[in-house]
Amino acid sequence: MAAWKPVALIYTDISRDGVKTGVNVEATRALAEAVSVPVIASGGVRSLEDIRALKPLQPLGVIGVIIGRALYDGLIDLTEAIHLAQTP
């Protein structure tokens, strides 16, 4: 039987999840540096600034961000977020 291997990790800072206090960039960086699989950040996202703050972590393997509550509450425009994420 083949061993199970994750293809990515979702890192959620549960102390920030749903409260829109800003993404935990440093903890996301630390995880990305410690593992060999891609990381998706989650928890605390409140604006496009959080996506901008995570973009420098792309070379470390941070491949995405979950914007949940900020999207639901209308604080982030999905089209703008996608454009920002795809812009080098």
PDB file of N, CA, C and O in Angstrom:
ATOM      1  N   MET A   1       0.838  -1.171   0.000  1.00  0.00           N
ATOM      2  CA  MET A   1       0.000   0.000   0.000  1.00  0.00           C
ATOM      3  C   MET A   1       0.893   1.248   0.000  1.00  0.00           C
ATOM      4  O   MET A   1       1.850   1.337   0.769  1.00  0.00           O
ATOM      5  N   ALA A   2       0.570   2.197  -0.862  1.00  0.00           N
ATOM      6  CA  ALA A   2       1.347   3.428  -0.977  1.00  0.00           C
ATOM      7  C   ALA A   2       1.082   4.338   0.214  1.00  0.00           C
ATOM      8  O   ALA A   2      -0.029   4.380   0.743  1.00  0.00           O
ATOM      9  N   ALA A   3       2.105   5.057   0.625  1.00  0.00           N
ATOM     10  CA  ALA A   3       1.973   6.005   1.732  1.00  0.00           C
ATOM     11  C   ALA A   3       1.219   7.240   1.265  1.00  0.00           C
ATOM     12  O   ALA A   3       1.390   7.688   0.131  1.00  0.00           O
ATOM     13  N   TRP A   4       0.395   7.783   2.130  1.00  0.00           N
ATOM     14  CA  TRP A   4      -0.349   8.995   1.831  1.00  0.00           C
ATOM     15  C   TRP A   4       0.601  10.176   1.939  1.00  0.00           C
ATOM     16  O   TRP A   4       1.389  10.266   2.881  1.00  0.00           O
ATOM     17  N   LYS A   5       0.521  11.081   0.972  1.00  0.00           N
ATOM     18  CA  LYS A   5       1.377  12.260   0.986  1.00  0.00           C
ATOM     19  C   LYS A   5       0.541  13.492   0.654  1.00  0.00           C
ATOM     20  O   LYS A   5      -0.108  13.527  -0.391  1.00  0.00           O
ATOM     21  N   PRO A   6       0.543  14.500   1.520  1.00  0.00           N
ATOM     22  CA  PRO A   6      -0.242  15.704   1.224  1.00  0.00           C
ATOM     23  C   PRO A   6       0.360  16.470   0.044  1.00  0.00           C
ATOM     24  O   PRO A   6       1.575  16.479  -0.152  1.00  0.00           O
ATOM     25  N   VAL A   7      -0.506  17.105  -0.729  1.00  0.00           N
ATOM     26  CA  VAL A   7      -0.031  17.915  -1.852  1.00  0.00           C
ATOM     27  C   VAL A   7       0.034  19.396  -1.487  1.00  0.00           C
ATOM     28  O   VAL A   7       0.658  20.186  -2.197  1.00  0.00           O
ATOM     29  N   ALA A   8      -0.607  19.772  -0.384  1.00  0.00           N
ATOM     30  CA  ALA A   8      -0.563  21.147   0.118  1.00  0.00           C
ATOM     31  C   ALA A   8      -1.080  21.150   1.552  1.00  0.00           C
ATOM     32  O   ALA A   8      -1.774  20.226   1.977  1.00  0.00           O
ATOM     33  N   LEU A   9      -0.732  22.198   2.287  1.00  0.00           N
ATOM     34  CA  LEU A   9      -1.222  22.385   3.650  1.00  0.00           C
ATOM     35  C   LEU A   9      -1.989  23.695   3.727  1.00  0.00           C
ATOM     36  O   LEU A   9      -1.575  24.701   3.152  1.00  0.00           O
ATOM     37  N   ILE A  10      -3.101  23.678   4.436  1.00  0.00           N
ATOM     38  CA  ILE A  10      -3.821  24.912   4.740  1.00  0.00           C
ATOM     39  C   ILE A  10      -3.439  25.286   6.162  1.00  0.00           C
ATOM     40  O   ILE A  10      -3.709  24.547   7.109  1.00  0.00           O
ATOM     41  N   TYR A  11      -2.802  26.451   6.298  1.00  0.00           N
ATOM     42  CA  TYR A  11      -2.441  26.945   7.622  1.00  0.00           C
ATOM     43  C   TYR A  11      -3.473  27.984   8.049  1.00  0.00           C
ATOM     44  O   TYR A  11      -3.577  29.048   7.438  1.00  0.00           O
ATOM     45  N   THR A  12      -4.234  27.677   9.093  1.00  0.00           N
ATOM     46  CA  THR A  12      -5.218  28.613   9.628  1.00  0.00           C
ATOM     47  C   THR A  12      -4.798  29.032  11.028  1.00  0.00           C
ATOM     48  O   THR A  12      -4.686  28.202  11.930  1.00  0.00           O
ATOM     49  N   ASP A  13      -4.568  30.325  11.197  1.00  0.00           N
ATOM     50  CA  ASP A  13      -4.309  30.863  12.527  1.00  0.00           C
ATOM     51  C   ASP A  13      -5.676  30.993  13.196  1.00  0.00           C
ATOM     52  O   ASP A  13      -6.395  31.963  12.954  1.00  0.00           O
ATOM     53  N   ILE A  14      -6.034  30.027  14.029  1.00  0.00           N
ATOM     54  CA  ILE A  14      -7.388  29.988  14.584  1.00  0.00           C
ATOM     55  C   ILE A  14      -7.689  31.156  15.518  1.00  0.00           C
ATOM     56  O   ILE A  14      -8.855  31.470  15.758  1.00  0.00           O
ATOM     57  N   SER A  15      -6.659  31.797  16.042  1.00  0.00           N
ATOM     58  CA  SER A  15      -6.917  32.963  16.889  1.00  0.00           C
ATOM     59  C   SER A  15      -7.348  34.171  16.052  1.00  0.00           C
ATOM     60  O   SER A  15      -7.878  35.145  16.587  1.00  0.00           O
ATOM     61  N   ARG A  16      -7.120  34.100  14.745  1.00  0.00           N
ATOM     62  CA  ARG A  16      -7.485  35.207  13.858  1.00  0.00           C
ATOM     63  C   ARG A  16      -8.637  34.854  12.923  1.00  0.00           C
ATOM     64  O   ARG A  16      -9.197  35.729  12.263  1.00  0.00           O
ATOM     65  N   ASP A  17      -8.986  33.580  12.869  1.00  0.00           N
ATOM     66  CA  ASP A  17      -9.979  33.110  11.908  1.00  0.00           C
ATOM     67  C   ASP A  17     -11.334  33.785  12.122  1.00  0.00           C
ATOM     68  O   ASP A  17     -11.914  33.711  13.205  1.00  0.00           O
ATOM     69  N   GLY A  18     -11.826  34.440  11.077  1.00  0.00           N
ATOM     70  CA  GLY A  18     -13.134  35.073  11.112  1.00  0.00           C
ATOM     71  C   GLY A  18     -13.202  36.415  11.810  1.00  0.00           C
ATOM     72  O   GLY A  18     -14.269  37.027  11.854  1.00  0.00           O
ATOM     73  N   VAL A  19     -12.090  36.891  12.361  1.00  0.00           N
ATOM     74  CA  VAL A  19     -12.135  38.149  13.104  1.00  0.00           C
ATOM     75  C   VAL A  19     -11.502  39.328  12.356  1.00  0.00           C
ATOM     76  O   VAL A  19     -11.536  40.461  12.837  1.00  0.00           O
ATOM     77  N   LYS A  20     -10.933  39.062  11.193  1.00  0.00           N
ATOM     78  CA  LYS A  20     -10.417  40.115  10.311  1.00  0.00           C
ATOM     79  C   LYS A  20      -9.396  41.027  10.995  1.00  0.00           C
ATOM     80  O   LYS A  20      -9.505  42.252  10.927  1.00  0.00           O
ATOM     81  N   THR A  21      -8.418  40.429  11.645  1.00  0.00           N
ATOM     82  CA  THR A  21      -7.372  41.194  12.319  1.00  0.00           C
ATOM     83  C   THR A  21      -6.069  41.211  11.533  1.00  0.00           C
ATOM     84  O   THR A  21      -5.068  41.755  12.000  1.00  0.00           O
ATOM     85  N   GLY A  22      -6.074  40.628  10.361  1.00  0.00           N
ATOM     86  CA  GLY A  22      -4.875  40.566   9.530  1.00  0.00           C
ATOM     87  C   GLY A  22      -4.267  39.175   9.556  1.00  0.00           C
ATOM     88  O   GLY A  22      -4.280  38.489  10.579  1.00  0.00           O
ATOM     89  N   VAL A  23      -3.744  38.781   8.428  1.00  0.00           N
ATOM     90  CA  VAL A  23      -3.159  37.453   8.279  1.00  0.00           C
ATOM     91  C   VAL A  23      -1.848  37.365   9.055  1.00  0.00           C
ATOM     92  O   VAL A  23      -1.135  38.360   9.184  1.00  0.00           O
ATOM     93  N   ASN A  24      -1.531  36.188   9.566  1.00  0.00           N
ATOM     94  CA  ASN A  24      -0.299  35.978  10.324  1.00  0.00           C
ATOM     95  C   ASN A  24       0.828  35.646   9.345  1.00  0.00           C
ATOM     96  O   ASN A  24       1.115  34.477   9.090  1.00  0.00           O
ATOM     97  N   VAL A  25       1.448  36.666   8.813  1.00  0.00           N
ATOM     98  CA  VAL A  25       2.480  36.506   7.791  1.00  0.00           C
ATOM     99  C   VAL A  25       3.688  35.758   8.335  1.00  0.00           C
ATOM    100  O   VAL A  25       4.216  34.871   7.665  1.00  0.00           O
ATOM    101  N   GLU A  26       4.131  36.098   9.530  1.00  0.00           N
ATOM    102  CA  GLU A  26       5.337  35.473  10.071  1.00  0.00           C
ATOM    103  C   GLU A  26       5.153  33.980  10.322  1.00  0.00           C
ATOM    104  O   GLU A  26       6.047  33.192  10.011  1.00  0.00           O
ATOM    105  N   ALA A  27       4.024  33.580  10.873  1.00  0.00           N
ATOM    106  CA  ALA A  27       3.779  32.154  11.110  1.00  0.00           C
ATOM    107  C   ALA A  27       3.617  31.409   9.788  1.00  0.00           C
ATOM    108  O   ALA A  27       4.052  30.264   9.660  1.00  0.00           O
ATOM    109  N   THR A  28       2.994  32.054   8.814  1.00  0.00           N
ATOM    110  CA  THR A  28       2.841  31.439   7.491  1.00  0.00           C
ATOM    111  C   THR A  28       4.217  31.249   6.862  1.00  0.00           C
ATOM    112  O   THR A  28       4.492  30.206   6.269  1.00  0.00           O
ATOM    113  N   ARG A  29       5.074  32.247   6.988  1.00  0.00           N
ATOM    114  CA  ARG A  29       6.448  32.153   6.481  1.00  0.00           C
ATOM    115  C   ARG A  29       7.191  30.995   7.162  1.00  0.00           C
ATOM    116  O   ARG A  29       7.843  30.191   6.495  1.00  0.00           O
ATOM    117  N   ALA A  30       7.087  30.921   8.474  1.00  0.00           N
ATOM    118  CA  ALA A  30       7.791  29.874   9.217  1.00  0.00           C
ATOM    119  C   ALA A  30       7.348  28.482   8.768  1.00  0.00           C
ATOM    120  O   ALA A  30       8.179  27.588   8.605  1.00  0.00           O
ATOM    121  N   LEU A  31       6.063  28.298   8.571  1.00  0.00           N
ATOM    122  CA  LEU A  31       5.575  27.000   8.112  1.00  0.00           C
ATOM    123  C   LEU A  31       6.081  26.701   6.712  1.00  0.00           C
ATOM    124  O   LEU A  31       6.555  25.597   6.446  1.00  0.00           O
ATOM    125  N   ALA A  32       5.984  27.677   5.810  1.00  0.00           N
ATOM    126  CA  ALA A  32       6.438  27.469   4.431  1.00  0.00           C
ATOM    127  C   ALA A  32       7.915  27.105   4.378  1.00  0.00           C
ATOM    128  O   ALA A  32       8.329  26.300   3.544  1.00  0.00           O
ATOM    129  N   GLU A  33       8.705  27.691   5.259  1.00  0.00           N
ATOM    130  CA  GLU A  33      10.137  27.386   5.299  1.00  0.00           C
ATOM    131  C   GLU A  33      10.416  26.007   5.902  1.00  0.00           C
ATOM    132  O   GLU A  33      11.457  25.408   5.633  1.00  0.00           O
ATOM    133  N   ALA A  34       9.489  25.510   6.714  1.00  0.00           N
ATOM    134  CA  ALA A  34       9.709  24.254   7.428  1.00  0.00           C
ATOM    135  C   ALA A  34       9.233  23.008   6.688  1.00  0.00           C
ATOM    136  O   ALA A  34       9.630  21.893   7.025  1.00  0.00           O
ATOM    137  N   VAL A  35       8.382  23.196   5.679  1.00  0.00           N
ATOM    138  CA  VAL A  35       7.814  22.040   4.973  1.00  0.00           C
ATOM    139  C   VAL A  35       8.204  22.056   3.506  1.00  0.00           C
ATOM    140  O   VAL A  35       8.664  23.069   2.978  1.00  0.00           O
ATOM    141  N   SER A  36       8.014  20.917   2.860  1.00  0.00           N
ATOM    142  CA  SER A  36       8.374  20.826   1.442  1.00  0.00           C
ATOM    143  C   SER A  36       7.155  20.741   0.534  1.00  0.00           C
ATOM    144  O   SER A  36       7.277  20.385  -0.638  1.00  0.00           O
ATOM    145  N   VAL A  37       5.986  21.063   1.066  1.00  0.00           N
ATOM    146  CA  VAL A  37       4.768  21.094   0.261  1.00  0.00           C
ATOM    147  C   VAL A  37       4.218  22.523   0.264  1.00  0.00           C
ATOM    148  O   VAL A  37       4.504  23.288   1.185  1.00  0.00           O
ATOM    149  N   PRO A  38       3.442  22.889  -0.742  1.00  0.00           N
ATOM    150  CA  PRO A  38       2.862  24.230  -0.788  1.00  0.00           C
ATOM    151  C   PRO A  38       1.960  24.520   0.417  1.00  0.00           C
ATOM    152  O   PRO A  38       1.385  23.612   1.018  1.00  0.00           O
ATOM    153  N   VAL A  39       1.853  25.804   0.750  1.00  0.00           N
ATOM    154  CA  VAL A  39       1.050  26.257   1.888  1.00  0.00           C
ATOM    155  C   VAL A  39      -0.010  27.242   1.395  1.00  0.00           C
ATOM    156  O   VAL A  39       0.256  28.095   0.549  1.00  0.00           O
ATOM    157  N   ILE A  40      -1.212  27.104   1.945  1.00  0.00           N
ATOM    158  CA  ILE A  40      -2.302  28.044   1.699  1.00  0.00           C
ATOM    159  C   ILE A  40      -2.589  28.728   3.028  1.00  0.00           C
ATOM    160  O   ILE A  40      -2.867  28.063   4.026  1.00  0.00           O
ATOM    161  N   ALA A  41      -2.521  30.057   3.041  1.00  0.00           N
ATOM    162  CA  ALA A  41      -2.720  30.833   4.271  1.00  0.00           C
ATOM    163  C   ALA A  41      -4.201  31.061   4.529  1.00  0.00           C
ATOM    164  O   ALA A  41      -4.995  31.176   3.596  1.00  0.00           O
ATOM    165  N   SER A  42      -4.561  31.126   5.799  1.00  0.00           N
ATOM    166  CA  SER A  42      -5.947  31.364   6.179  1.00  0.00           C
ATOM    167  C   SER A  42      -5.981  31.970   7.574  1.00  0.00           C
ATOM    168  O   SER A  42      -5.075  31.770   8.382  1.00  0.00           O
ATOM    169  N   GLY A  43      -7.049  32.713   7.835  1.00  0.00           N
ATOM    170  CA  GLY A  43      -7.252  33.264   9.163  1.00  0.00           C
ATOM    171  C   GLY A  43      -6.857  34.717   9.268  1.00  0.00           C
ATOM    172  O   GLY A  43      -5.682  35.059   9.135  1.00  0.00           O
ATOM    173  N   GLY A  44      -7.836  35.578   9.508  1.00  0.00           N
ATOM    174  CA  GLY A  44      -7.574  36.980   9.769  1.00  0.00           C
ATOM    175  C   GLY A  44      -7.582  37.902   8.577  1.00  0.00           C
ATOM    176  O   GLY A  44      -7.482  39.116   8.750  1.00  0.00           O
ATOM    177  N   VAL A  45      -7.697  37.375   7.372  1.00  0.00           N
ATOM    178  CA  VAL A  45      -7.642  38.228   6.178  1.00  0.00           C
ATOM    179  C   VAL A  45      -8.750  39.269   6.249  1.00  0.00           C
ATOM    180  O   VAL A  45      -9.914  38.946   6.484  1.00  0.00           O
ATOM    181  N   ARG A  46      -8.358  40.541   6.037  1.00  0.00           N
ATOM    182  CA  ARG A  46      -9.328  41.638   6.136  1.00  0.00           C
ATOM    183  C   ARG A  46      -9.366  42.537   4.911  1.00  0.00           C
ATOM    184  O   ARG A  46     -10.342  43.254   4.693  1.00  0.00           O
ATOM    185  N   SER A  47      -8.290  42.500   4.097  1.00  0.00           N
ATOM    186  CA  SER A  47      -8.249  43.395   2.942  1.00  0.00           C
ATOM    187  C   SER A  47      -7.234  42.890   1.915  1.00  0.00           C
ATOM    188  O   SER A  47      -6.547  41.892   2.131  1.00  0.00           O
ATOM    189  N   LEU A  48      -7.163  43.595   0.810  1.00  0.00           N
ATOM    190  CA  LEU A  48      -6.177  43.261  -0.217  1.00  0.00           C
ATOM    191  C   LEU A  48      -4.754  43.421   0.311  1.00  0.00           C
ATOM    192  O   LEU A  48      -3.826  42.802  -0.211  1.00  0.00           O
ATOM    193  N   GLU A  49      -4.577  44.239   1.331  1.00  0.00           N
ATOM    194  CA  GLU A  49      -3.241  44.412   1.926  1.00  0.00           C
ATOM    195  C   GLU A  49      -2.701  43.093   2.471  1.00  0.00           C
ATOM    196  O   GLU A  49      -1.494  42.854   2.438  1.00  0.00           O
ATOM    197  N   ASP A  50      -3.577  42.250   2.965  1.00  0.00           N
ATOM    198  CA  ASP A  50      -3.127  40.945   3.463  1.00  0.00           C
ATOM    199  C   ASP A  50      -2.615  40.073   2.320  1.00  0.00           C
ATOM    200  O   ASP A  50      -1.639  39.340   2.480  1.00  0.00           O
ATOM    201  N   ILE A  51      -3.266  40.155   1.184  1.00  0.00           N
ATOM    202  CA  ILE A  51      -2.801  39.404   0.015  1.00  0.00           C
ATOM    203  C   ILE A  51      -1.454  39.966  -0.439  1.00  0.00           C
ATOM    204  O   ILE A  51      -0.540  39.210  -0.769  1.00  0.00           O
ATOM    205  N   ARG A  52      -1.338  41.281  -0.454  1.00  0.00           N
ATOM    206  CA  ARG A  52      -0.051  41.906  -0.804  1.00  0.00           C
ATOM    207  C   ARG A  52       1.058  41.472   0.156  1.00  0.00           C
ATOM    208  O   ARG A  52       2.192  41.245  -0.267  1.00  0.00           O
ATOM    209  N   ALA A  53       0.738  41.357   1.434  1.00  0.00           N
ATOM    210  CA  ALA A  53       1.736  40.968   2.434  1.00  0.00           C
ATOM    211  C   ALA A  53       2.200  39.529   2.242  1.00  0.00           C
ATOM    212  O   ALA A  53       3.329  39.189   2.596  1.00  0.00           O
ATOM    213  N   LEU A  54       1.340  38.683   1.685  1.00  0.00           N
ATOM    214  CA  LEU A  54       1.690  37.277   1.466  1.00  0.00           C
ATOM    215  C   LEU A  54       2.429  37.044   0.148  1.00  0.00           C
ATOM    216  O   LEU A  54       3.153  36.058   0.016  1.00  0.00           O
ATOM    217  N   LYS A  55       2.259  37.921  -0.810  1.00  0.00           N
ATOM    218  CA  LYS A  55       2.876  37.723  -2.127  1.00  0.00           C
ATOM    219  C   LYS A  55       4.386  37.467  -2.082  1.00  0.00           C
ATOM    220  O   LYS A  55       4.866  36.628  -2.844  1.00  0.00           O
ATOM    221  N   PRO A  56       5.151  38.144  -1.231  1.00  0.00           N
ATOM    222  CA  PRO A  56       6.596  37.856  -1.173  1.00  0.00           C
ATOM    223  C   PRO A  56       6.912  36.424  -0.703  1.00  0.00           C
ATOM    224  O   PRO A  56       8.045  35.961  -0.839  1.00  0.00           O
ATOM    225  N   LEU A  57       5.922  35.739  -0.160  1.00  0.00           N
ATOM    226  CA  LEU A  57       6.144  34.372   0.310  1.00  0.00           C
ATOM    227  C   LEU A  57       5.935  33.325  -0.783  1.00  0.00           C
ATOM    228  O   LEU A  57       6.154  32.135  -0.553  1.00  0.00           O
ATOM    229  N   GLN A  58       5.517  33.760  -1.959  1.00  0.00           N
ATOM    230  CA  GLN A  58       5.311  32.814  -3.057  1.00  0.00           C
ATOM    231  C   GLN A  58       6.552  31.968  -3.343  1.00  0.00           C
ATOM    232  O   GLN A  58       6.420  30.755  -3.503  1.00  0.00           O
ATOM    233  N   PRO A  59       7.744  32.548  -3.414  1.00  0.00           N
ATOM    234  CA  PRO A  59       8.928  31.725  -3.683  1.00  0.00           C
ATOM    235  C   PRO A  59       9.198  30.672  -2.597  1.00  0.00           C
ATOM    236  O   PRO A  59       9.907  29.696  -2.839  1.00  0.00           O
ATOM    237  N   LEU A  60       8.637  30.873  -1.418  1.00  0.00           N
ATOM    238  CA  LEU A  60       8.806  29.908  -0.331  1.00  0.00           C
ATOM    239  C   LEU A  60       7.774  28.783  -0.390  1.00  0.00           C
ATOM    240  O   LEU A  60       7.860  27.810   0.359  1.00  0.00           O
ATOM    241  N   GLY A  61       6.795  28.929  -1.293  1.00  0.00           N
ATOM    242  CA  GLY A  61       5.787  27.886  -1.442  1.00  0.00           C
ATOM    243  C   GLY A  61       4.395  28.256  -0.979  1.00  0.00           C
ATOM    244  O   GLY A  61       3.516  27.396  -0.937  1.00  0.00           O
ATOM    245  N   VAL A  62       4.166  29.522  -0.629  1.00  0.00           N
ATOM    246  CA  VAL A  62       2.806  29.947  -0.277  1.00  0.00           C
ATOM    247  C   VAL A  62       2.071  30.179  -1.589  1.00  0.00           C
ATOM    248  O   VAL A  62       2.380  31.106  -2.339  1.00  0.00           O
ATOM    249  N   ILE A  63       1.086  29.313  -1.850  1.00  0.00           N
ATOM    250  CA  ILE A  63       0.432  29.310  -3.172  1.00  0.00           C
ATOM    251  C   ILE A  63      -0.965  29.907  -3.174  1.00  0.00           C
ATOM    252  O   ILE A  63      -1.574  30.040  -4.235  1.00  0.00           O
ATOM    253  N   GLY A  64      -1.482  30.268  -2.013  1.00  0.00           N
ATOM    254  CA  GLY A  64      -2.827  30.816  -1.995  1.00  0.00           C
ATOM    255  C   GLY A  64      -3.210  31.338  -0.626  1.00  0.00           C
ATOM    256  O   GLY A  64      -2.471  31.217   0.351  1.00  0.00           O
ATOM    257  N   VAL A  65      -4.404  31.928  -0.597  1.00  0.00           N
ATOM    258  CA  VAL A  65      -4.934  32.475   0.652  1.00  0.00           C
ATOM    259  C   VAL A  65      -6.454  32.326   0.627  1.00  0.00           C
ATOM    260  O   VAL A  65      -7.100  32.561  -0.394  1.00  0.00           O
ATOM    261  N   ILE A  66      -7.001  31.936   1.757  1.00  0.00           N
ATOM    262  CA  ILE A  66      -8.448  31.822   1.906  1.00  0.00           C
ATOM    263  C   ILE A  66      -8.946  33.141   2.483  1.00  0.00           C
ATOM    264  O   ILE A  66      -8.508  33.565   3.553  1.00  0.00           O
ATOM    265  N   ILE A  67      -9.867  33.789   1.763  1.00  0.00           N
ATOM    266  CA  ILE A  67     -10.308  35.120   2.177  1.00  0.00           C
ATOM    267  C   ILE A  67     -11.693  35.116   2.815  1.00  0.00           C
ATOM    268  O   ILE A  67     -12.220  36.182   3.131  1.00  0.00           O
ATOM    269  N   GLY A  68     -12.276  33.980   3.006  1.00  0.00           N
ATOM    270  CA  GLY A  68     -13.572  33.730   3.622  1.00  0.00           C
ATOM    271  C   GLY A  68     -14.411  34.897   4.089  1.00  0.00           C
ATOM    272  O   GLY A  68     -15.158  35.477   3.301  1.00  0.00           O
ATOM    273  N   ARG A  69     -14.300  35.251   5.350  1.00  0.00           N
ATOM    274  CA  ARG A  69     -15.175  36.239   5.973  1.00  0.00           C
ATOM    275  C   ARG A  69     -15.077  37.613   5.311  1.00  0.00           C
ATOM    276  O   ARG A  69     -16.088  38.297   5.155  1.00  0.00           O
ATOM    277  N   ALA A  70     -13.878  38.017   4.925  1.00  0.00           N
ATOM    278  CA  ALA A  70     -13.709  39.325   4.278  1.00  0.00           C
ATOM    279  C   ALA A  70     -14.464  39.375   2.948  1.00  0.00           C
ATOM    280  O   ALA A  70     -15.009  40.416   2.581  1.00  0.00           O
ATOM    281  N   LEU A  71     -14.495  38.281   2.247  1.00  0.00           N
ATOM    282  CA  LEU A  71     -15.261  38.212   0.996  1.00  0.00           C
ATOM    283  C   LEU A  71     -16.758  38.254   1.299  1.00  0.00           C
ATOM    284  O   LEU A  71     -17.508  39.006   0.678  1.00  0.00           O
ATOM    285  N   TYR A  72     -17.173  37.442   2.252  1.00  0.00           N
ATOM    286  CA  TYR A  72     -18.579  37.375   2.649  1.00  0.00           C
ATOM    287  C   TYR A  72     -19.092  38.734   3.125  1.00  0.00           C
ATOM    288  O   TYR A  72     -20.222  39.112   2.816  1.00  0.00           O
ATOM    289  N   ASP A  73     -18.270  39.466   3.872  1.00  0.00           N
ATOM    290  CA  ASP A  73     -18.673  40.770   4.403  1.00  0.00           C
ATOM    291  C   ASP A  73     -18.494  41.914   3.409  1.00  0.00           C
ATOM    292  O   ASP A  73     -18.817  43.060   3.722  1.00  0.00           O
ATOM    293  N   GLY A  74     -17.983  41.615   2.214  1.00  0.00           N
ATOM    294  CA  GLY A  74     -17.832  42.638   1.186  1.00  0.00           C
ATOM    295  C   GLY A  74     -16.610  43.520   1.348  1.00  0.00           C
ATOM    296  O   GLY A  74     -16.536  44.584   0.733  1.00  0.00           O
ATOM    297  N   LEU A  75     -15.647  43.104   2.163  1.00  0.00           N
ATOM    298  CA  LEU A  75     -14.442  43.904   2.370  1.00  0.00           C
ATOM    299  C   LEU A  75     -13.410  43.701   1.268  1.00  0.00           C
ATOM    300  O   LEU A  75     -12.531  44.539   1.068  1.00  0.00           O
ATOM    301  N   ILE A  76     -13.521  42.584   0.555  1.00  0.00           N
ATOM    302  CA  ILE A  76     -12.613  42.278  -0.546  1.00  0.00           C
ATOM    303  C   ILE A  76     -13.444  41.976  -1.782  1.00  0.00           C
ATOM    304  O   ILE A  76     -14.382  41.180  -1.736  1.00  0.00           O
ATOM    305  N   ASP A  77     -13.088  42.621  -2.886  1.00  0.00           N
ATOM    306  CA  ASP A  77     -13.698  42.335  -4.175  1.00  0.00           C
ATOM    307  C   ASP A  77     -12.959  41.146  -4.788  1.00  0.00           C
ATOM    308  O   ASP A  77     -11.742  41.200  -4.965  1.00  0.00           O
ATOM    309  N   LEU A  78     -13.679  40.081  -5.113  1.00  0.00           N
ATOM    310  CA  LEU A  78     -13.049  38.864  -5.603  1.00  0.00           C
ATOM    311  C   LEU A  78     -12.256  39.101  -6.887  1.00  0.00           C
ATOM    312  O   LEU A  78     -11.157  38.568  -7.036  1.00  0.00           O
ATOM    313  N   THR A  79     -12.789  39.881  -7.801  1.00  0.00           N
ATOM    314  CA  THR A  79     -12.081  40.160  -9.051  1.00  0.00           C
ATOM    315  C   THR A  79     -10.754  40.861  -8.777  1.00  0.00           C
ATOM    316  O   THR A  79      -9.735  40.514  -9.375  1.00  0.00           O
ATOM    317  N   GLU A  80     -10.758  41.836  -7.886  1.00  0.00           N
ATOM    318  CA  GLU A  80      -9.526  42.541  -7.527  1.00  0.00           C
ATOM    319  C   GLU A  80      -8.526  41.596  -6.852  1.00  0.00           C
ATOM    320  O   GLU A  80      -7.326  41.657  -7.120  1.00  0.00           O
ATOM    321  N   ALA A  81      -9.029  40.726  -5.980  1.00  0.00           N
ATOM    322  CA  ALA A  81      -8.152  39.792  -5.275  1.00  0.00           C
ATOM    323  C   ALA A  81      -7.480  38.826  -6.252  1.00  0.00           C
ATOM    324  O   ALA A  81      -6.287  38.549  -6.135  1.00  0.00           O
ATOM    325  N   ILE A  82      -8.240  38.320  -7.203  1.00  0.00           N
ATOM    326  CA  ILE A  82      -7.678  37.399  -8.198  1.00  0.00           C
ATOM    327  C   ILE A  82      -6.638  38.130  -9.052  1.00  0.00           C
ATOM    328  O   ILE A  82      -5.560  37.598  -9.318  1.00  0.00           O
ATOM    329  N   HIS A  83      -6.965  39.338  -9.472  1.00  0.00           N
ATOM    330  CA  HIS A  83      -6.020  40.123 -10.278  1.00  0.00           C
ATOM    331  C   HIS A  83      -4.723  40.368  -9.498  1.00  0.00           C
ATOM    332  O   HIS A  83      -3.630  40.199 -10.039  1.00  0.00           O
ATOM    333  N   LEU A  84      -4.848  40.762  -8.242  1.00  0.00           N
ATOM    334  CA  LEU A  84      -3.677  41.004  -7.414  1.00  0.00           C
ATOM    335  C   LEU A  84      -2.834  39.730  -7.269  1.00  0.00           C
ATOM    336  O   LEU A  84      -1.608  39.772  -7.381  1.00  0.00           O
ATOM    337  N   ALA A  85      -3.493  38.619  -7.025  1.00  0.00           N
ATOM    338  CA  ALA A  85      -2.773  37.356  -6.839  1.00  0.00           C
ATOM    339  C   ALA A  85      -2.040  36.917  -8.105  1.00  0.00           C
ATOM    340  O   ALA A  85      -0.989  36.281  -8.029  1.00  0.00           O
ATOM    341  N   GLN A  86      -2.589  37.254  -9.257  1.00  0.00           N
ATOM    342  CA  GLN A  86      -1.974  36.835 -10.521  1.00  0.00           C
ATOM    343  C   GLN A  86      -0.939  37.819 -11.052  1.00  0.00           C
ATOM    344  O   GLN A  86      -0.211  37.498 -11.991  1.00  0.00           O
ATOM    345  N   THR A  87      -0.863  39.003 -10.471  1.00  0.00           N
ATOM    346  CA  THR A  87       0.087  40.028 -10.906  1.00  0.00           C
ATOM    347  C   THR A  87       1.468  39.728 -10.292  1.00  0.00           C
ATOM    348  O   THR A  87       1.590  39.550  -9.080  1.00  0.00           O
ATOM    349  N   PRO A  88       2.494  39.678 -11.137  1.00  0.00           N
ATOM    350  CA  PRO A  88       3.842  39.404 -10.586  1.00  0.00           C
ATOM    351  C   PRO A  88       4.332  40.501  -9.657  1.00  0.00           C
ATOM    352  O   PRO A  88       5.437  40.410  -9.124  1.00  0.00           O
TER     353      PRO A  88
END
